[in-house]
Amino acid sequence: MKDYQLQIQRIKDKLAEAKIADIDFKVFGADAHRYELNPPISLKEVEEFERLHKVSIPIAYKLFVTQVGNGGRSYNGSGAGPFYGLYAFGEHFAISYDTYETMQIQSPTKVCPEMTKVEWQAEVDYIDAAGTDDVEFEKREAALWGGVLVIGTQGCTFHHALLLNGPHMGRVVNIDDGDRQLPQFSFESDFLDWYERWLDDVIEGNLSERNSGSFGYQMGGQQEDLLTLYMKTPDQAIKQHALEGLLFKKKLSPSILSQLEQRFDEQPQEIQSTLTEVLLANDYALAVPYLNKLFKSNINRAVKLIHWYAKEHKKEWVPLVKESLHNGMDEEAFRFASYILQEDPRLDFEVLKPFVQHENPAIRSQVFYTFSFLKDKSNYEQEFLIGLDETNKSEIITVLQSLGDFKTKAILKKLQELVYKFPYTVVEPDEHDIIYYTDDTDDLVYITSNLESALDRYELDYESVKTIDVDQFELA
């Protein structure tokens, strides 16, 4: 049987160690909670909550709030814990509101570690099918988050929560009640294991820098244990989890990196991709051959890894990125590829010219954003003319902003056309001196303000540009 009292004492000791290890409060949220908790509450208070709501609080969490601490000085009275910390017991505990709070935490738990995205989306769609029937919507939402007790916030609409019933009672799960993404379970068996693992990661330095805001989404454990699991398990999903756990570590030893290289080529592509990321996060020189290989099989993944882990080496990859750009890249990968190209010492963006007519407006906008870094845009006039002919309002704004000081008569003629296409709009404030925009008006205001800035470089404005003959106009 688990010795909870021994673990409680370890947690108390590690809280003090964590505050010393992170003395400058660099871990996400630590500057607010400062590794401090308010005094514990009585068991009677927990039992009263259980009676009132007709639920059972898992033993590990119950022991924490009655023997370690309860709430603190951080956001909404949170105390030391992951992200913004842990709420005081019984505070902000439900996704639902008012009369539906109790219904929610009493309801049978639907979320489980095996749940697929398709299954989860079907549950979300069922809620949305309630339409404008607020009562029905609230009931369905309460059922969706059934048995889920919120214990703290990760920021925005993300929370860490505890399951109060079902086969996974006592497990911590990461949830999002905004976009309602598929919940992700922590790997620990109960609250105390999860909390102690957080303290271990703080003390070991795993939560600084790149991992500061991602605790609880990957497998924990010592490096050697994760390596052993990766090497021995035949289960590809578990291999992936073990590698993601290793990726979370601040720094892996050369011995572990060497062992990860073994039988690299025997692994499926998804595992090779994660292995490359682990190697790159720890040893750039070691990872270069594998990164080159990844470029050939998955450029989308490769450019992201370079941006994330090899910022100071980006210019080394400019030639390969130029060779590898293709129309099949998704907009996110294209964005990362453009970040690498911006490191080109010669700022040669000729390779991007065909993409100004790409079918994806996000990619077209990213091209013009990249063009804004050009010191000499004279060789890109035709591309800017194409951009200024756009029908997408947000893209026109990007093109106008990217022009900078670049001036030609052909561009001025386009600006003149835009003045008529997008007439200057003045939106008067209401009686409270507040200006309200519709979406269309908002876009129009942004276009006209950026168009004014572009015209100002020609010493023109919305009215004077209408009176000129562009062919006879002398550029300053």
N, C-alpha and C positions, 0 to 999 in steps of 0.2 A: 504494500500500500504506500502511496506517495506521502512523504514527510512534508506536509505543508508548512509546519512551524519552522523547519530548517530553511525552507525556501523563503519564507517571510523574512527571516533574519538576514539571509543573503541579499534580498532586495533592499532592505534598509541600509545595509553596508554599501551596496553598489550605488545607491542614490548619492551617498557622500562621495564615492569614488568618481562618479560621473561628473559631479560639479567641479571636481578638481581637474579631471581630464579635459573638460570643456570650459576652462576658466574664463575664456573670452566670449562664451555663449555663441559659438559659431554654428552649432547645430540648429537646424530650422526650428523656430518657436522657442528656443531656450532663453532668448533675451527677454521673453515675457514671463515664462513660468519659473525660470532660474533654478530648476530642479528642486523646487519646494512644494510641499503639500500642506494643506491645513490639517489639523488633528483629526484622527479617525472619528467616526460616528458610532453610536451604540448599536448593538445587534437588534435592540428593540425597534429602532427606526427602520431598519431593513425589513424586519418582520411585519411592521405596520404597512409598509409599501406593498409587500407581498399579499397581505390580507386585503388591502384596498383594491388592488388590481387583479387579484386572483391569479398570480403568477409565482413561479419559483425562481429565485435568483441563484445562478450557478455558484457553487461553493467557493471557487477560486476568487471570483470577483467579490463575493460577500466577505471573505477573509481580508481582502485588500482594503476595502473601505472601512472595515471595523478594526483593523490592526495596523495598517500602514499609514493611510491618510485619505483625505476626501476633499477634492477641489483645491483651489489655490488662488493665485493672483493674476492668472493669465486671462485670455479671452473668455467672456461670459463666466468668470469664476472658475476657470480650469486650473488644475494643478499639474505637476510634473508628469509628462507623458509624451508619446509621439506627436509630431506636428504641433498643434496648438495646445496639446495637453488633454487631460481627462476632466470631463465635467464633474461637478459635485453630484453625488448619488441622488437620483430622482429628479435632476434638473435637465431640461432639454432632451428628454429620453426617447421621444417619439418623432417619427416623420409626420404622422397625422396630427391634427390639431383638435383642441377642445374635446368634445364628446367622443371623438374617434380615437383618442390616444389609447385608452384602455382596450378598445376593440382591437387596435393594431397589435399591441404587445401580447394580447391573449390569443390571437388567432394562430392557427397552425402554421408552422414555418414552411414556406415554399422554396426558399433559396437553399441550394445544396452545392457542394463542390463539383458534382458531376453534371450540373445543369449546363446545357449547351446554349449558345447564343440564339439559336432558332427557338428553343423552348422558352427562353427568357423573353424574347421579343414577342412571342405569342401572348405571354402574360401582360406585357406592357400594352400591346394592341388592344387587349380586352378592356383595360382601363380607359384608353382613349375612345373606345367605342361607346362609352357612356355619354359622349358629346357634351351638351350643355346642361345635362341633368346633374347638378352639383351634388345632391345627396347620393345618387348612385355612384358618381365618380369617387367621392370620399370613401364609400364603403369598399369599392374595388381597390382603391389605393391602400386602404388599411389591410386588406387581405393580401395584397402583393408583398407588403413589408411585415407580414404576420410573424410574430415571435421575435422581431428584431428590436433590440434595446440599444439606442444610440448612447455611446459613452464618451464621445469626443469628436471634434471637427478637424478635418485636414485642410480646410479652407474652401471657400465657395460652397458648392453643394456636395462635397465629399466628406464622409464621416467614417470613423471606426465604430463598429457596433458589436453586440454580443447576442448570440442566439439563446432564446429562453426555453425552447422546446424542440422536439424532434430528435432524430438520431445524432445530430451534430450539436446538441445543446452544450453551451459553454465555449464554443469556438468563436474566435474573433473574425469578423468579416468586414471588408472594405466596401462601402456602398456609395452610390451617387444618386441622389433623389432629384437631380436637375435634369440631365439628359437620360437618366435611368439606364446607365450602362450595366452590363452584366456584372453582378457582385463578384468580388475576388476574395477568397478565403485566405487567411494567414495559414502558415504551415504548422503552427503550434497547436497543441491539444487543448489548452485552456488559457484563461486570461493571465495567470501568473507566469506561465512559460513565455507568453507573448511579451509581457511587460519586462521580464528579466532579460529576454533576448534584446529588447530595445536598449536596456542599460548596458549590456555587453557590447552592442554595436557603438554606443556612445564612447565607452571606455577604450575600445580598440581603435577608435578613429574612423570607423566605417561610414559614419553619417556626416562627415565633413565633405565639402566641395561637391562633386558630382552626384553624390547619393543623399544629400541633405534632406531632400523632400520626397524620398521614395521608400521609406521604411514600411515593412509589412507586406510587400508584394512579391517577395522572393523567399527562397528557402534559407533558413539560418543554419548555424553550426560551424564548427571549426574547419579551417581550410582542408586539413588532412582527411577529415570525415567526409566532406563534400567530394573531394577527389576520389576517395575509395568508392563512394556510392556511384559516381560517374563511371569509374572504370569497371565496376563489377555488375551493375544492373543491365539486363538486356532490354529493359523498358525504355523506349526512346523519349517518352514524356518525362520520366524521372531523370534521365540523362540531361535533358534540357533544363529542368528545374535545378539540378545540381550545378550546372554551368552558370545559370543565372545567379545562384547563390555565391559562387566564386567571383562573379563579376562585381558583386556588391562589396567585396572586401577591398579595403583601402589599398593594399599591395600584396601580391602573391610572391612567394619565394621562387628563386630560379629553379629549384628542384621541382616544384609543382608545375611551373611553366614547361619545363623539359618533358615531364610526364604527359602533359596535355598534348604535346606535339606528337607523341607516339600514336601510330595508326590513324593519323589525321585523315589521310586519303581514303581510309576504309569507312569513314562516317558518312551518313547521308548529308545532303546539301544544307539542310536546316541546322544540323549540329555543327557542320563546318563553319557556317556563318557565325554562330554564337561563339565557337572556339576562336575564330578570328577576332571577334570583338574582345574576348577575354585577353588574348595575347596583346592586342593593340592597346588596351587600357593599361597594361603593365610594362610592355617593352616594345617600343616602336620599331627598333631595328629588327627584332625577332619576328615581328608581325608582317613586315613588308612583303615577303614572298607570298604569304597567304592572302594579303590584301590585294595583291596583283591578280591572284587567282580568282578572288571574289569579284573583281571588276569584270571578268569574262562571263561569269555565271549570273551575277546579280549586281549590276551597276547601281541600282536604286539603293541597295543596302550599303554598298561600298562608299558612296559619296557621303552618306549620313555618318558613317563611322569616322571618316576622315575629319568631318566638321566637328564631331563630338570629342574625338580623342587625339587628333593630330593637328590642332590649329596652327602650331608653329611650323608644320611641314607642308602646309597646303600648296605652296608654290611648286613643290616637287611633283605634284600630281596634276598640274595644269595641262601638260601635253596629253596625258592619258585621258583626262576628262574631255578635252577637245576631240580626241579620236573617237570617244565612246558615246557622245551625245546622239540621241535618236528620238524619233517622234513617239516611241512607245513609253517613254519615261512618264511617270505620274508627276503631278504638279509639285508634290513635296520633294521628290528626288531632284526635279529640275531646279527647285529653289536652292537645295544644298549644293548642286553642281555649280550654280551661278555664284554661290559664295566662294567656292574654290577658284573659279575663273577670275574673280575680283582681285585675287592675289597675283595675277599675271603681271610681272614687272613692266611689260610693254603695253598693258591694257589693250590687248588685241582681242576684240570681241567679234571678229568677222564670222566666226562659227555660229554666232547667235542670230545672224541676220535672217535666215530662213524661218526662224521661230516667231517672227513678228506677225506671221500669218497663220500661226498654229490655231487649231480649232478650239483649244482651251483658253479662255480669256485670262485665267490666272497665270498661265505660262507666258502669254503675250505681255501681261503687266510686269512679270518678273524680268523679262528681257529689257523693257524700257527702264525699269529700276536699275538694272545693271549698267545700262548705257549712261545713266546719270553720273557714273564714276569716271567717264571719259574726260580727259583734259582737252582733247581735240576731237570734236564730233563731226568735223567736216566730211568725213568719209561715210557718215551715217544719215545724211540728209534724206535719202529716199525712204529709209525705214521710219524716220520721224514723220514724214508726210503720210505714210500709210497709217501710222498710229493716230494722227490727227483726223483721219477720215473715219475713225472708229464710231460705232453706234453705242457701244457700251460706255455708260457715263463714268463709271469708276475708272475705267481704263484711260479715258480721255484725261481725267484728272492726273493719273500717273504719268502720262506722256507730257502733259504741260509742266508738271513738276520736274521731270527729267531733262527738259530742254536746257535749264540753267541759262548761261549767257550765250548759247548758240543761236545766231541770228542769220537768216538768209531771206531773200525776197520771196522765195517759194514758200517758206514757212510763214512769213508775214501774211501772204495771201490766204493761207489756211486759217490763220488767226482771224483775219478779217471775215472769212466765211463763218467761223464759229460765233462771232459776235451776233450775226443775224440768226444763226441756228439756236443760240442760247441767249436770248435777250436778258439784259441785266434785271434782276429782280430785287425789289426792296420789300422786306417783310416788316410791317409795322408792329410794334409791341402792343399788347392789350392794355386794359386799364390798370393792370398791376405791373406794367413795364416788363412783361415777359414775352419773349418771341417764341412762337410755336412753328415748327416746321413739319410738313408732311415728308414722307420719304423722297418724293419727287422734288419737292422744293429744296430739301436739304442737299441733294446731289447738285441741283442747279446752282445753289449758292456757292458750293465748293468749286464748281466749274467756273463760274463767273469771277470768283476771287482769284483763282489761279490764272485765269485768262487775263485779268487785269495786271497781275504781276508779270506775265509774259509780255504784254503790250508795253508795260512801263520800261522795259529794256530797250524799246524802240522810241522811247519818249512819246508814247501815244497812250490814249485811253479808249474807253468804249465808244465815245462820240467822235473823237478826232480820227480814229482809224477808218471810220465810214467815209470820210471826205477825201481820202488820199487815193492817188493812182499808184498802186504798188510798183508798177514797172518803172515809174519815174521817181520813186522814193529813194532817197540816198541813205544808206545805212551808215550809222555813226561808227 
